[in-house]
Amino acid sequence: FWFFYLFTILVCIVPFIGWIASLGLVVPQLACTVRRLQDSGRPWSYIFMGMIPFAGPIIMIIQLCKPSEPDNEHGPCPLR
């Protein structure tokens, strides 16, 4: 998850190519975020918290940084 976000940030630094690449990475970035939320035991609908003005991105960062649950309804913990 974090390597994908690092890659996205590094690609977006390049002025024109980064803008075009960021358009192509929107859907994979959403899918990766939903996967991380589900790994940490939260429903996919938490992704809409990022749309709350000012506090939304902070809430999302906190939710994404929480550790994964050992096992949940989506499968075993990915860290094992």
C-alpha positions as CSV (number, residue, x, y, z in Angstrom):
1,F,0.0,0.0,0.0
2,W,2.6,2.5,1.0
3,F,4.9,1.7,-1.8
4,F,2.1,2.3,-4.3
5,Y,1.4,5.7,-2.7
6,L,5.2,6.5,-2.8
7,F,5.2,5.6,-6.5
8,T,2.2,7.8,-7.1
9,I,3.8,10.8,-5.3
10,L,7.1,10.4,-7.2
11,V,5.3,10.2,-10.6
12,C,3.2,13.2,-9.8
13,I,6.3,15.4,-9.1
14,V,7.1,15.4,-12.9
15,P,5.2,18.4,-14.3
16,F,3.3,17.4,-17.4
17,I,3.8,13.6,-17.4
18,G,2.8,13.5,-13.8
19,W,-0.5,15.1,-14.4
20,I,-1.4,12.7,-17.2
21,A,-0.2,9.7,-15.1
22,S,-2.2,10.9,-12.1
23,L,-5.3,10.7,-14.2
24,G,-4.5,7.1,-15.1
25,L,-3.8,6.2,-11.5
26,V,-7.1,7.4,-10.0
27,V,-8.9,4.0,-10.2
28,P,-5.9,1.9,-9.0
29,Q,-5.4,4.4,-6.1
30,L,-9.0,4.1,-5.1
31,A,-8.8,0.3,-5.3
32,C,-5.6,0.3,-3.2
33,T,-7.2,2.5,-0.6
34,V,-10.3,0.3,-0.3
35,R,-8.1,-2.7,0.0
36,R,-6.1,-1.1,2.8
37,L,-9.3,-0.1,4.6
38,Q,-10.7,-3.6,4.4
39,D,-7.4,-5.0,5.7
40,S,-7.7,-2.8,8.7
41,G,-11.2,-4.0,9.4
42,R,-13.1,-1.0,8.1
43,P,-15.8,-0.9,5.5
44,W,-15.1,0.4,2.0
45,S,-17.5,3.3,2.5
46,Y,-14.9,4.9,4.9
47,I,-13.3,6.2,1.7
48,F,-15.9,9.0,1.6
49,M,-14.5,10.4,4.8
50,G,-11.7,11.9,2.7
51,M,-14.4,14.2,1.2
52,I,-15.0,16.0,4.5
53,P,-13.5,19.5,4.3
54,F,-10.3,20.1,6.3
55,A,-10.7,17.1,8.7
56,G,-11.3,14.4,6.1
57,P,-7.8,13.9,4.9
58,I,-6.5,13.8,8.5
59,I,-9.1,11.2,9.4
60,M,-8.2,9.1,6.4
61,I,-4.5,9.2,7.2
62,I,-5.2,8.0,10.7
63,Q,-7.5,5.2,9.5
64,L,-4.9,4.1,6.9
65,C,-2.1,4.0,9.4
66,K,-3.8,1.8,11.9
67,P,-2.5,-1.8,11.9
68,S,-4.3,-4.6,10.1
69,E,-6.6,-6.9,12.0
70,P,-5.3,-10.5,12.4
71,D,-8.1,-12.0,10.4
72,N,-11.3,-10.5,9.1
73,E,-14.2,-11.4,6.7
74,H,-12.0,-10.5,3.7
75,G,-9.3,-13.0,4.5
76,P,-6.2,-13.6,6.6
77,C,-3.8,-10.8,7.6
78,P,-1.5,-9.9,4.7
79,L,1.5,-9.5,7.0
80,R,1.8,-13.2,7.7
